[in-house]
């Protein structure tokens, strides 16, 4: 593994190895001294062209816990706002000697361009590109699923196991969601079954060719399929434009209230889920739109734990990409 | 300190039986009973040096240091009643503290698992299979540093093959084995490899 660009690039063995490594990383984070000397002298650049709270902080924490030097770059307040191109920004970073570049970009495929153009020598980690992929989010979701649904008293993290036989429902704005795409790829690779639930307007063209099932009816999926986990997606209104007329209306559903009635997770739907099922959300949440406070704050919600697991998973990714001899083949 | 890569899957999995294979397997320098006797002696030496088993913690370095630490703990608990063998043993992964990470393909990280009492003000005995350059032990000392502050740290190894690159020595040695740098020392343990033996292979023979 030289770069991490897409969850679809990971085979089952690599993905399980990554999750196992993350589990060892998580164990070190329970100690009093959390910092490890592993990546001392390495430089990680966080290149964020799009707003982010948890992903950027999570990558920064992960790199710092491994003793790497972290340089944060956000498009706001940089020369990008003066019109500098991705290429020139990348060449600047290369001149400063970055060993890894963590990139988030509003354009799908920007990390791929960065990795294969020869602009930078270092490893490229995709931290979300447009509506394409967000592989570390899928990995942390898989890690959380495995810990809760496959782990037992002897093996709390489910080390060595995959997700065979688990059923996960991914609900909401699939159209704009890179999290959903990455999860469909990775969870399928790990053997889980995925059902996408969304209004027809928010199902992407070609979704029928994905390795998941699609449904338009949330209640039906909850009652008939009894999923082991339900993952609520954020309604990405910033990507929906203002086709509707005022008051949070968009061209994709008649009104926020109607969306909540059909696809929101509330206390009633929570009760329909099986006893062991967990509630996930990649954040940030629109409370009252796709998830109610009842569901978000229930003991079955693992949303805060997902954030904690994110640090361990990103430590594992940085470790596996950086703590080895340099590969010369791209 | 294993002489080859620390990743267990990288070890050659030689099977007994094939005569042509015998040269590659090398000469046996410690047999199963000899390994047992060496561990019994070390167990007594540990108790003698530390005047009993109070505050004793045995930390095995994965992969083969860990079963050795477990066996040592069982032998110590046999002679020193009142000690619980399981509560004496922990494992200490040193992968993330190594100084040669950038010279190898990615190493798999093992588990670090310290007994309930921690290591603060305890007598910690590090246990490994082969002591070679001393770099693994240096990494282990750094790793212990992040876990707490032991009263004293000692080192027990099954085989000391020489060629130290750092000022490190073992307190308890199963067997001193003079080797050349081209030779390979292979420790095989029943828990991992299905049999107990120490063999020396390669070199000019």
Interface residues (C-beta under 8 A of the other chain):
Chain A: X17 X20 X21 X24 X25 X27 X28 X31 X32 X33 X35 X36 X37 X38 X66 X319 X320 X323 X324 X325 X326
Chain B: X93 X96 X97 X101 X102 X103 X104 X105 X106 X107 X108 X109 X110 X111 X112 X142 X146 X147 X148
